[in-house]
Amino acid sequence: MRALRPMIPLRMVSKRLISKTVNLRVPISTNPAMKFPCLDRLEQISEELKQRNGERAELPDSVESGKRGNEDPVYGNVKSGFELFHSYEPLFLDYCGVLPNFQIAYETWGKLNEDKSNAILIHTGLSASSHAHSSPLNKNPGWWEDFIGPNNKALDTNKWFLICTNVLGGCYGSTGPSSLDPADNLPYATRFPMLSVHDIIRAQNRLIKEKFGISKLYCSLGSSLGGMQSLCYGQLFPNEVQRVVSVSGCARSHPTSIAMRHAQRQVLMADPNWNRGFYYNTKEFPNRIPPHVGLKLSREIATISYRSGPEWESRFGSERIDDEKSPVLCSDFLIESYLDHQGQKFALEYDANSMLYLSKAMDLFDLSQSNLNRSAMKREHARMLFEANKLNTTCEEILQPPKRKKSRTTSEDEVRKDLVEGMKSLRDLNVLIIGVKSDALMPHWQQRGIYEVLGGDNNHKAIHIELQESQSLFGHDTFLLDQENVGGNIGKFLCNDL
């Protein structure tokens, strides 16, 4: 019997084929074959990840972590410097899931006064950790470094006790898809339950009451996803917070924002290494690597919506990196190089599944009364399943949802009335809404919509500020960079000076 030849790895075969093909074609090619250093770099990172058993590779020299710039926020892979709050009571979720227990990473600045009346809860955006400002435990600059500190015009730590968490579903210390499922001690991956922003807030509320014994926050404050959270805290716990600040947030996600985030998720999930979310290394599968290519491309798409065209025109123009060289299909323009840098940096610091879950939570965000009612019903079903020890049974089997919709079934007027009803509890609170004219992800008219739902000019407790393009060109990221117009107005609002 003829002996079988040993199999050659597919990658080696493909390289040989490519090599032979190129060698054969070179003599008869009209032009030389183009080089692709951008793809070479991604392949190199994949090899490094394999050698490290899936652990994040060291950032290349061109992709520095935790460095401060004048025009970009500071994000980094925060692995220490935070404290942990553990909750051992089950958290029943809005989409019929349950977390038997969970933990939240948090950091604090300032001092809590005797009657615990000076506490401000800072809610983060999708990408951020609890590290909003440097501290003795982590001296690296935080993502809101210049907005926080003694005598700071935004958040004065001589006055306020500041608390910032890594959101539930995140990857910087709080329970998320990369955490271990207590049922089998393996990473949740996509067995992690779908989250809502309301779920995130209920978890944070436990931290506030059980860890700090705070019965009433002075302020719930956040931007972007954090701006959703701050409104949500006021909606769910109106008697447990005095003031609310929402910057570049919304009351209900807009289809344009949903479409943008959908494209990001589809690109990420198309990466073969995503493996339907099961890319974490285990004893059984020790050689998996994270979907860094898909996450990089997803972040590049997202970055387009975070900044504004006018800012990029003044910063990059349409200039190429080197006008004298022939154009290439890899990064060739300054703006392409910027996107490449932002995507690569994020892909080596963040967890892909956390991005998927939290971006979906943003899509699902809705402060309407009907959404509150549906969620309450599903949380009750989650409780029933948990107590009956049927955690693997889905809510859909019990609730028997109606057939899928093919077109819109509610009018804009009906939606607005639903929001007015759902946001009633916010009308009695002092609320500051800040919008940015150059914001493409959450346009300024969404913040104006919040203000109008809260009663607009007829509600003296609601304040709306809209930053014109002449004031800020940073787009959605304005909340991270504009100390004067964002930070200054927040500080005045907190001190009742607006």
C-alpha positions in Angstrom: 0.0 0.0 0.0 1.3 3.4 -1.0 2.4 5.5 2.1 0.6 8.8 2.6 2.7 12.0 2.4 2.6 14.2 5.5 0.2 17.1 5.3 1.7 20.5 4.7 0.0 23.4 6.6 -2.4 25.4 4.4 -0.6 28.6 5.1 2.7 27.1 4.0 1.1 25.8 0.9 -0.4 29.2 0.1 2.9 30.9 0.6 4.6 28.5 -1.8 1.9 28.9 -4.4 2.1 32.7 -4.1 5.9 32.5 -4.3 5.8 30.3 -7.4 3.1 32.4 -9.0 5.0 35.6 -8.5 8.2 34.0 -9.8 6.5 32.7 -12.9 4.8 36.0 -13.6 7.7 38.4 -12.9 9.4 38.0 -16.3 6.2 38.7 -18.2 4.6 41.3 -15.9 4.3 44.8 -17.2 4.6 46.3 -13.7 6.1 45.0 -10.4 3.7 43.4 -7.9 2.5 45.8 -5.2 3.7 45.3 -1.6 1.3 45.2 1.4 3.2 46.1 4.6 -0.2 46.7 6.3 -1.1 43.1 5.8 2.4 41.9 6.7 2.1 43.7 10.0 -1.3 42.1 10.8 0.1 38.6 10.0 3.1 39.4 12.3 0.8 40.3 15.1 -1.2 37.1 14.6 2.0 35.1 14.9 3.1 36.9 18.0 -0.3 36.3 19.6 0.0 32.6 18.8 3.4 32.5 20.5 1.9 34.2 23.5 -1.0 31.8 23.7 -3.5 34.6 22.8 -2.3 37.2 25.2 -2.1 40.7 23.7 1.1 41.4 21.8 3.3 44.3 22.8 2.3 47.4 21.1 4.4 48.2 18.1 6.6 51.3 18.3 4.2 53.3 16.3 1.2 52.4 18.5 1.9 53.7 22.0 -0.4 53.1 24.9 -1.4 55.6 27.6 0.4 58.5 25.9 -1.2 61.9 26.2 -1.8 64.0 23.1 -3.4 67.4 22.5 -6.1 66.1 20.2 -6.8 62.5 21.2 -8.2 61.0 24.4 -6.1 58.7 26.6 -7.3 55.1 26.7 -5.3 52.2 27.8 -5.5 48.5 28.9 -6.0 49.1 32.7 -5.1 46.0 34.6 -4.5 47.4 38.1 -5.1 50.4 40.3 -8.8 49.9 40.8 -10.8 48.3 43.6 -13.5 45.6 43.2 -17.0 45.5 44.5 -18.5 42.0 44.6 -22.2 41.3 44.5 -23.3 37.8 45.4 -27.0 38.3 44.8 -28.3 37.4 41.3 -28.9 40.3 38.9 -31.9 39.6 36.7 -31.6 41.3 33.3 -33.9 43.1 30.9 -33.5 40.6 28.2 -34.3 37.6 30.4 -30.7 36.8 31.3 -29.2 36.5 34.8 -25.8 37.0 36.4 -25.7 34.8 39.5 -23.0 37.1 40.8 -20.8 39.9 39.4 -18.1 42.4 40.2 -17.5 46.0 39.3 -14.2 47.7 39.1 -14.1 51.3 40.4 -11.9 54.1 41.4 -12.5 57.2 43.6 -11.1 60.7 44.0 -11.7 63.3 46.7 -13.3 62.6 50.1 -16.9 61.5 51.0 -18.3 64.0 53.5 -20.0 63.0 56.8 -23.5 63.0 55.5 -22.5 61.5 52.2 -24.1 64.2 50.2 -21.2 65.1 47.9 -20.8 62.0 45.8 -20.8 62.1 42.0 -21.0 59.0 39.9 -19.1 59.3 36.6 -20.4 57.0 33.9 -18.0 56.0 31.1 -18.3 55.7 27.3 -18.0 52.3 25.6 -14.2 52.2 25.5 -13.2 53.6 28.9 -12.1 52.0 32.1 -12.6 53.2 35.6 -9.4 55.1 35.3 -10.7 58.6 34.7 -7.8 60.3 36.5 -4.4 59.4 37.8 -4.1 58.1 41.4 -1.5 56.8 43.8 -2.5 53.2 42.7 -2.2 54.1 39.0 -0.2 57.1 38.2 -0.8 57.0 34.4 -3.1 59.8 33.1 -6.8 58.9 33.0 -9.2 59.4 30.1 -10.6 62.6 31.8 -7.3 63.7 33.4 -7.7 67.4 32.8 -11.3 67.5 33.9 -10.6 66.2 37.5 -8.5 67.5 40.3 -8.1 69.9 43.2 -9.7 73.3 42.3 -10.5 72.0 38.8 -13.2 74.1 37.2 -15.1 70.9 36.1 -14.8 68.4 38.9 -13.1 69.8 41.9 -11.9 67.0 44.2 -11.7 69.5 47.1 -15.5 69.6 46.9 -16.7 66.4 45.4 -16.2 62.7 46.0 -15.9 61.1 42.6 -16.7 57.5 41.7 -16.0 56.0 38.3 -16.7 52.4 37.3 -15.8 50.1 34.5 -19.3 49.2 33.2 -20.8 45.8 33.5 -20.0 44.0 30.3 -16.6 45.7 30.1 -13.1 44.2 30.2 -11.2 46.3 32.6 -12.0 44.6 35.9 -15.8 44.3 35.8 -17.8 41.2 34.9 -18.1 40.8 31.2 -17.9 38.2 28.4 -14.2 37.5 29.2 -15.1 36.7 32.8 -15.5 33.1 34.1 -19.0 31.6 34.1 -19.6 30.2 37.6 -21.4 27.3 36.1 -18.3 25.7 34.6 -15.4 28.1 35.4 -14.8 28.8 31.7 -15.0 32.2 30.0 -18.6 33.3 29.3 -17.8 34.3 25.7 -21.1 34.6 23.9 -22.9 32.7 26.6 -22.8 36.0 28.4 -26.3 37.4 28.6 -27.4 40.4 26.6 -27.3 43.6 28.6 -29.2 46.8 28.6 -28.0 50.2 29.9 -30.6 49.8 32.6 -28.9 46.6 33.7 -25.6 48.4 33.9 -27.2 51.1 36.1 -28.9 48.6 38.5 -25.5 47.0 39.0 -23.9 50.4 39.7 -26.7 51.3 42.1 -25.8 48.2 44.2 -22.2 49.5 44.4 -23.4 53.0 45.5 -25.6 51.7 48.2 -23.9 48.6 49.4 -20.2 49.6 49.2 -20.5 53.3 50.1 -23.8 53.5 51.9 -24.8 56.4 49.8 -28.6 56.9 49.8 -28.6 59.9 47.4 -26.0 60.9 44.8 -25.3 64.6 44.3 -25.0 63.9 40.6 -25.1 61.2 37.9 -22.8 62.4 35.1 -21.7 60.9 31.8 -21.1 61.3 28.1 -21.9 59.2 25.1 -22.8 55.8 26.5 -22.2 57.5 29.8 -24.8 60.2 28.9 -27.3 57.4 28.4 -26.4 55.9 31.8 -26.7 59.2 33.6 -30.3 59.7 32.3 -31.1 56.1 33.0 -29.9 56.5 36.7 -32.3 59.4 37.1 -35.1 57.5 35.5 -34.8 54.4 37.6 -33.7 56.0 40.9 -35.2 59.6 40.9 -35.2 59.7 44.7 -31.5 58.7 44.9 -29.9 61.4 42.8 -30.2 65.2 42.9 -28.7 66.2 39.5 -28.1 64.6 36.1 -25.6 65.6 33.5 -25.8 64.1 30.0 -23.3 65.1 27.3 -23.7 63.8 23.7 -26.4 61.3 24.8 -29.9 60.4 23.7 -33.2 59.2 25.0 -33.5 56.5 22.4 -31.0 55.3 19.9 -31.4 56.7 16.3 -31.4 54.3 13.3 -28.4 56.0 11.8 -26.3 55.3 15.0 -27.6 51.8 15.1 -26.7 51.2 11.4 -23.1 52.5 12.1 -22.6 50.2 15.1 -24.2 47.3 13.2 -21.5 47.7 10.4 -18.8 47.7 13.1 -20.1 44.5 14.6 -20.5 42.7 11.3 -16.9 43.5 10.3 -15.6 42.2 13.7 -17.7 39.0 13.6 -16.5 38.3 10.1 -12.9 37.8 11.4 -12.5 33.9 11.5 -10.6 34.2 14.8 -13.7 35.6 16.4 -15.1 32.0 16.3 -18.6 33.0 17.4 -17.1 34.6 20.5 -15.1 31.6 21.7 -11.6 32.9 21.1 -10.4 32.8 24.7 -7.7 30.3 25.6 -8.7 27.3 27.7 -6.9 24.1 28.6 -8.8 22.3 25.8 -8.1 25.1 23.2 -4.8 26.7 24.2 -3.9 28.2 20.8 -6.8 30.5 20.1 -6.1 34.2 19.3 -8.4 37.2 19.6 -10.0 38.7 16.4 -7.6 41.6 16.3 -8.0 42.2 12.6 -11.8 42.5 12.8 -11.6 44.6 16.0 -9.1 46.9 14.3 -11.3 47.5 11.3 -14.4 47.9 13.4 -12.6 50.6 15.5 -11.6 52.4 12.3 -15.2 52.6 11.2 -16.2 53.9 14.7 -13.5 56.5 14.7 -15.0 58.1 11.6 -18.2 58.8 13.6 -16.3 60.0 16.7 -14.6 63.0 15.0 -15.7 65.7 12.6 -14.9 66.5 9.0 -13.9 70.1 9.7 -11.4 69.0 12.4 -9.9 66.4 10.0 -9.7 69.0 7.3 -7.7 71.3 9.5 -5.6 68.5 10.9 -4.9 66.3 7.9 -6.4 67.8 4.8 -6.1 65.5 1.8 -2.4 65.2 2.1 -0.5 62.0 1.5 2.2 60.7 3.8 4.8 61.1 1.0 3.9 62.9 -2.2 7.0 61.7 -4.0 6.3 58.0 -3.6 3.9 56.0 -5.8 0.4 55.5 -4.2 -0.2 52.2 -2.4 -3.3 50.3 -1.3 -2.2 50.4 2.3 -2.2 53.6 4.3 -1.2 56.4 1.9 -3.0 59.5 3.2 -2.4 61.1 6.6 -6.0 60.4 7.5 -5.6 56.7 6.6 -2.5 56.5 8.8 -4.5 58.0 11.7 -7.3 55.5 11.4 -4.8 52.7 11.1 -3.1 53.8 14.3 -6.4 54.2 16.2 -7.7 50.8 15.1 -4.5 48.9 15.8 -4.1 50.5 19.3 -7.6 49.6 20.3 -7.4 46.0 18.9 -4.4 45.3 21.2 -6.0 46.7 24.3 -9.8 45.9 24.3 -11.9 42.8 24.3 -13.8 42.1 21.1 -16.8 40.6 22.8 -17.1 43.6 25.2 -17.2 45.9 22.2 -20.0 43.7 20.7 -22.2 43.6 23.8 -21.8 47.2 24.9 -22.4 48.6 21.4 -25.5 46.5 21.2 -26.6 47.8 24.6 -26.3 51.3 23.1 -28.5 50.3 20.1 -31.1 48.9 22.5 -31.2 52.0 24.7 -34.7 53.3 25.1 -36.2 55.4 28.0 -39.8 54.9 26.9 -42.5 53.6 29.2 -43.3 50.7 26.9 -39.7 49.6 27.0 -39.7 49.8 30.8 -42.8 47.6 30.9 -41.4 45.0 28.6 -38.2 44.8 30.5 -39.9 44.4 33.8 -41.8 41.4 32.4 -38.6 39.8 31.1 -36.8 40.3 34.3 -39.6 38.5 36.2 -39.3 35.6 33.7 -35.5 35.6 34.3 -36.2 35.3 38.1 -38.6 32.4 37.5 -36.1 30.5 35.3 -33.3 31.0 37.8 -35.4 29.8 40.8 -36.6 26.8 38.7 -32.9 26.0 37.8 -33.6 26.4 34.1 -30.9 28.8 33.2 -30.4 27.4 29.7 -34.1 27.9 28.8 -34.6 31.1 26.7 -37.2 33.6 27.4 -38.4 33.4 23.8 -39.7 29.8 24.4 -41.8 31.1 27.3 -42.9 34.5 26.0 -43.6 33.3 22.4 -42.9 36.6 20.7 -44.9 37.8 17.8 -43.7 37.4 14.2 -40.9 39.6 13.0 -41.7 43.1 11.8 -41.0 44.1 8.3 -41.6 47.8 8.6 -42.1 50.5 11.2 -45.3 50.0 13.4 -45.2 53.2 15.5 -45.3 56.8 14.4 -42.8 59.4 15.5 -45.5 61.1 17.6 -46.3 57.9 19.4 -42.7 57.3 20.1 -42.4 60.8 21.6 -45.4 60.4 23.8 -44.0 57.1 25.0 -40.7 58.8 25.9 -42.5 61.6 27.7 -44.3 59.1 29.8 -41.1 57.0 30.5 -39.1 60.1 31.4 -41.6 61.6 33.8 -39.3 60.8 36.8 -36.5 63.0 35.4 -38.7 66.2 35.3 -38.3 66.8 39.0 -34.5 66.6 38.8 -32.0 69.3 37.9 -30.7 68.2 34.5 -28.0 69.5 32.2 -28.0 68.4 28.6 -25.0 69.3 26.4 -25.0 68.7 22.6 -22.3 69.4 20.0 -23.1 70.7 16.6 -20.2 68.9 15.0 -21.2 65.5 16.5 -22.0 63.0 13.7 -22.7 59.9 16.0 -25.2 61.5 18.3 -26.3 64.7 16.5 -27.1 67.8 18.5 -30.8 67.5 17.7 -31.0 64.3 19.8 -29.9 66.3 22.9 -32.4 69.0 22.0 -35.0 66.3 21.8 -34.1 65.2 25.4 -34.6 68.8 26.5 -38.0 69.1 24.8 -39.2 65.7 26.2 -38.3 67.1 29.7 -40.5 70.1 29.1 -38.1 72.4 27.3 -38.4 76.0 28.2 -41.3 75.3 30.4 -39.1 73.3 32.8 -36.9 75.6 34.8 -34.9 72.6 36.1 -33.7 71.5 32.7 -30.8 73.3 31.0 -29.8 72.8 27.4 -26.4 73.9 26.0 -25.5 73.4 22.3 -21.9 73.9 21.3 -21.5 75.5 17.8 -18.8 74.4 15.4 -17.0 77.7 16.1 -16.8 76.5 19.8 -15.7 72.9 19.1 -14.7 70.9 16.0 -13.9 67.6 17.8 -17.3 66.0 17.0 -18.5 63.3 19.3 -15.2 63.2 21.1 -15.7 66.8 22.3 -16.6 65.6 25.7 -13.2 64.1 26.1 -11.2 67.1 25.0 -13.1 70.4 25.5 -12.3 71.5 29.0 -13.7 75.0 28.6 -17.1 74.4 27.0 -17.8 70.9 28.4 -15.8 70.9 31.7 -16.5 74.5 32.5 -20.3 74.2 32.1 -20.4 71.0 34.1 -18.6 72.7 36.9 -20.9 75.7 36.9 -24.0 73.4 36.9 -22.7 71.5 39.9 -22.3 74.7 41.8 -25.7 76.0 40.6 -24.0 78.8 38.6 -25.7 78.2 35.3 
